[in-house]
Amino acid sequence: MIGTRMTTSERIFQILSHIIVILVGLACIVPFLFVISASVTPMSVLLEKGGYVMIPPEINFYAYQYSLQTSLLLDALLISVARVLVGTGFSLLINSMAGYALSKSYLKGRKFFIQLLIISFLFGPGLIPYYVVCRTLHLVNRFWMYVIPGAAGAWTIFIFRQFFMGLPIELEEAARLDGANEWQILSRVVLPLSTPVFAALGLFSAVGHWNDFMTSVIYVRDPKLHPVAMVLQRLLVFNPAVGGSVGGSFVEKEMAEKLSAMPAQSVKMANVVLATIPILIVYPFLQKYFAKGMLTGAIKG
């Protein structure tokens, strides 16, 4: 209540809580600030300071210019964007339909399907059987390897199921009285009320697609199909030399001379920043749905 006086112990708890939150926030943001700083800091400054500097006395953006002029990163960004859009959309479609079906008590074999999902959640298939199945389905070394195998997930289906079970049953009964079938109830009644859980699970799926590079390492060998996470892994172990090339994109002489005045670390960190920007742009718009979507899906039912 407003105006209620806190006891000494409550004040100490509030102060300690704020200090802990501030420290955790700094632990998360300071490394990223160092990455940004390294991406715009000349080599002479880094050598003088012995590594990273928080506020560089001199700034240049040659590393970003170099990164944007090489087609490798841009092509990887397009693959990652396509993977996020197609993969997230397909995953939400499959999981929401499965969750809706399992939320109905009159579904035949409902308990069997739930037990099957629990088993698949607790016991993974193993790398070799998984690879054999994907190769049999002709998914290896194809774009659809990013989309189809991991589209359905037991955890996501259960979250959708719990959310749908928490919706008022009167809404569906009213729709049935108006002559609506199951597809119409799902598309016109249930889905418009499910924005929070769709946004929360959609962002989880999008971040997972964006950050995943192990799928490329194991199943996709074509460099043209590598997402930005895989390209970053390659760039972070690459030392761009003057006049060298990255993925077949040669650096012009003038740009090479400018790159000679900066460390390879700057190019690496510039690519990390460029790859992080899309997630940073999307996250604030969906963050407000996190608590509502996840709590509703986990508690109701």
C-alpha positions in Angstrom: 0.0 0.0 0.0 1.1 3.6 -0.7 2.4 5.3 2.4 3.2 2.1 4.3 6.5 2.5 6.1 9.0 -0.3 5.6 10.9 -1.8 8.5 14.7 -1.8 8.7 14.9 -5.4 7.4 12.7 -4.6 4.5 14.8 -1.6 3.5 18.0 -3.7 3.7 16.3 -6.3 1.5 15.2 -3.7 -1.0 18.7 -2.2 -1.2 20.4 -5.6 -1.6 17.9 -6.6 -4.2 18.6 -3.4 -6.2 22.4 -3.9 -5.9 22.1 -7.5 -7.1 19.9 -6.6 -10.1 22.3 -3.8 -11.0 25.3 -6.1 -10.8 23.6 -8.8 -12.9 22.6 -6.1 -15.5 26.2 -4.9 -15.7 27.5 -8.4 -16.0 25.3 -8.8 -19.1 25.8 -5.4 -20.8 29.5 -4.8 -20.1 30.8 -7.6 -22.3 28.7 -6.4 -25.2 30.0 -2.9 -24.7 33.5 -4.3 -25.0 32.6 -6.0 -28.2 31.2 -2.8 -29.7 34.3 -0.9 -28.5 36.7 -3.4 -30.1 34.8 -3.2 -33.4 35.5 0.5 -33.7 38.9 0.8 -32.1 42.1 1.1 -34.2 44.9 -1.4 -33.7 47.4 1.2 -32.3 44.9 2.0 -29.5 44.3 -1.6 -28.6 48.0 -2.4 -28.6 48.6 0.7 -26.4 45.9 -0.3 -24.0 46.8 -4.0 -23.9 43.5 -5.3 -25.3 40.0 -4.0 -25.0 39.0 -0.5 -24.0 35.6 0.6 -22.9 35.8 4.2 -24.4 38.2 4.3 -27.3 39.9 7.7 -27.8 39.8 7.2 -31.6 37.0 5.6 -33.6 36.8 4.2 -37.1 34.2 2.1 -38.9 36.4 0.4 -41.4 35.6 -3.0 -39.9 31.9 -2.5 -40.5 32.6 -1.3 -44.0 34.7 -4.4 -44.7 32.1 -6.7 -43.2 29.3 -5.2 -45.3 31.3 -5.3 -48.5 31.9 -9.0 -48.2 29.0 -11.0 -49.6 29.6 -13.8 -47.1 27.9 -12.2 -44.1 25.1 -10.7 -46.1 24.2 -14.0 -47.8 24.3 -15.6 -44.3 22.0 -13.0 -42.9 19.5 -13.7 -45.7 19.6 -17.4 -44.9 19.2 -16.7 -41.2 16.2 -14.4 -41.8 14.6 -16.9 -44.1 15.2 -19.7 -41.6 13.7 -17.6 -38.8 10.6 -16.6 -40.7 9.9 -20.0 -42.2 11.1 -22.1 -39.3 9.3 -20.1 -36.6 6.1 -19.8 -38.6 6.0 -23.5 -39.4 6.9 -24.5 -35.8 4.1 -22.3 -34.3 1.6 -23.7 -36.8 2.5 -27.4 -36.0 2.8 -27.0 -32.2 -0.3 -24.8 -31.8 -2.5 -27.3 -33.8 -1.1 -30.2 -31.8 -1.6 -28.3 -28.5 -5.2 -27.4 -29.4 -6.0 -31.0 -30.3 -4.5 -32.4 -27.0 -6.4 -29.8 -25.0 -9.7 -31.5 -25.9 -10.8 -34.3 -23.6 -12.9 -35.9 -26.3 -9.9 -36.6 -28.5 -9.5 -40.3 -29.1 -6.1 -41.7 -28.0 -5.4 -38.4 -26.1 -3.5 -40.1 -23.2 -1.5 -42.2 -25.6 -0.3 -39.1 -27.6 0.5 -37.3 -24.3 2.6 -40.2 -23.1 4.3 -40.4 -26.5 5.2 -36.7 -26.2 6.6 -37.2 -22.7 8.8 -40.1 -23.9 10.1 -38.0 -26.8 10.8 -35.2 -24.4 12.8 -37.4 -21.9 14.6 -39.6 -24.4 16.3 -38.2 -27.5 16.8 -40.2 -30.7 20.6 -39.9 -30.7 22.8 -38.3 -33.4 23.3 -41.3 -35.7 19.6 -42.4 -36.0 18.6 -38.8 -36.4 21.1 -38.3 -39.2 20.0 -41.5 -40.9 16.3 -40.4 -40.8 17.1 -37.0 -42.1 19.2 -38.4 -44.9 16.4 -40.9 -45.8 14.0 -38.0 -46.1 16.5 -36.1 -48.4 16.9 -33.2 -45.9 20.6 -33.3 -45.5 22.4 -30.4 -47.2 19.1 -28.7 -47.9 17.5 -25.6 -46.6 14.5 -27.6 -45.2 16.9 -29.3 -42.8 16.6 -26.1 -40.7 12.8 -26.2 -40.7 11.3 -29.6 -40.7 13.2 -31.8 -38.2 12.9 -29.5 -35.3 9.5 -28.0 -36.0 7.5 -30.0 -33.4 8.6 -29.9 -29.8 7.0 -31.6 -26.8 7.7 -28.7 -24.5 6.1 -26.2 -26.8 3.1 -28.4 -27.5 2.5 -28.7 -23.7 2.7 -24.9 -23.3 0.1 -24.4 -26.0 -2.0 -27.2 -24.6 -2.1 -25.7 -21.1 -2.9 -22.2 -22.5 -5.8 -23.5 -24.6 -7.2 -25.5 -21.7 -7.3 -22.2 -19.7 -9.5 -20.4 -22.2 -13.2 -20.2 -21.3 -15.2 -23.2 -22.6 -18.2 -20.9 -23.1 -16.5 -19.2 -26.1 -16.2 -22.5 -28.0 -19.7 -23.5 -27.1 -21.1 -20.2 -28.4 -19.1 -20.6 -31.6 -20.5 -24.1 -32.1 -24.1 -22.8 -31.6 -23.4 -20.4 -34.4 -22.4 -23.4 -36.6 -18.6 -23.1 -36.4 -16.5 -26.2 -36.9 -13.1 -27.0 -35.2 -11.0 -25.2 -37.8 -13.2 -22.1 -37.5 -13.1 -22.2 -33.7 -9.3 -22.4 -33.8 -8.7 -19.7 -36.4 -11.5 -17.2 -35.4 -11.9 -17.7 -31.6 -8.8 -19.3 -30.1 -5.9 -17.9 -32.1 -7.0 -14.2 -31.7 -6.9 -14.7 -27.9 -3.5 -16.4 -28.0 -1.2 -13.5 -28.9 0.9 -13.6 -25.7 1.8 -17.3 -25.9 2.4 -17.1 -29.6 4.7 -14.1 -29.1 6.6 -15.7 -26.3 7.1 -19.1 -27.9 7.7 -17.5 -31.3 10.6 -15.4 -29.9 12.1 -18.5 -28.2 11.9 -20.3 -31.5 13.3 -17.4 -33.5 16.3 -17.0 -31.2 17.0 -20.7 -31.3 17.0 -20.6 -35.1 19.2 -17.5 -35.2 21.8 -18.8 -32.8 22.0 -22.4 -34.0 25.1 -23.4 -36.0 25.4 -27.1 -35.0 22.8 -28.1 -37.6 25.1 -26.6 -40.3 28.2 -28.2 -38.9 26.6 -31.7 -39.0 24.0 -31.7 -41.7 24.6 -28.8 -44.1 27.9 -28.7 -46.0 26.9 -26.2 -48.7 28.5 -22.8 -47.7 25.7 -21.0 -49.6 23.2 -22.4 -47.1 25.1 -21.5 -43.9 23.3 -19.1 -41.5 24.9 -16.2 -39.8 25.8 -18.2 -36.7 27.9 -20.6 -38.7 29.6 -17.8 -40.6 30.4 -16.1 -37.3 32.1 -19.3 -36.1 34.2 -19.4 -39.2 35.0 -15.7 -39.1 36.1 -15.8 -35.4 38.8 -18.3 -36.3 39.8 -16.4 -39.5 42.6 -13.9 -39.6 41.8 -11.4 -42.4 45.1 -10.6 -44.1 45.7 -7.7 -46.4 44.5 -8.6 -49.9 43.0 -11.9 -48.6 39.6 -13.2 -49.0 36.7 -14.4 -46.9 34.4 -16.8 -48.6 35.6 -15.8 -52.0 35.1 -12.1 -51.6 38.4 -10.3 -52.1 39.2 -7.0 -50.3 40.1 -4.1 -52.5 43.6 -2.6 -52.3 42.4 0.6 -50.7 40.3 -1.2 -48.2 43.1 -3.6 -47.5 45.4 -0.7 -46.7 42.8 0.6 -44.2 42.4 -2.8 -42.7 46.2 -3.0 -42.1 45.7 -0.2 -39.5 43.3 -2.3 -37.4 43.4 -5.7 -35.7 41.6 -8.8 -36.9 39.7 -8.6 -33.7 37.9 -5.5 -35.0 36.5 -7.3 -38.0 35.4 -10.2 -35.8 33.7 -8.0 -33.3 32.0 -6.0 -36.1 30.5 -9.1 -37.4 29.3 -10.1 -34.0 27.6 -6.7 -33.6 26.0 -6.9 -37.0 24.7 -10.4 -36.3 23.2 -9.3 -33.0 21.4 -6.3 -34.2 18.3 -8.1 -35.7 17.5 -9.8 -32.4 18.0 -6.6 -30.5 15.5 -4.9 -32.8 12.8 -7.6 -32.5 13.1 -8.4 -28.8 11.7 -5.1 -27.3 8.5 -5.5 -29.3 7.9 -9.0 -28.0 9.4 -8.8 -24.5 6.1 -7.6 -22.9 4.4 -10.8 -23.8 7.0 -13.0 -22.0 5.6 -13.0 -18.5 1.9 -13.1 -19.5 2.4 -15.8 -22.2 4.6 -18.1 -20.2 2.8 -17.8 -16.9 -0.6 -18.3 -18.6 0.6 -21.3 -20.4 2.2 -22.9 -17.3 -0.4 -22.2 -14.6 -3.8 -22.4 -16.1 -5.4 -25.8 -16.9 
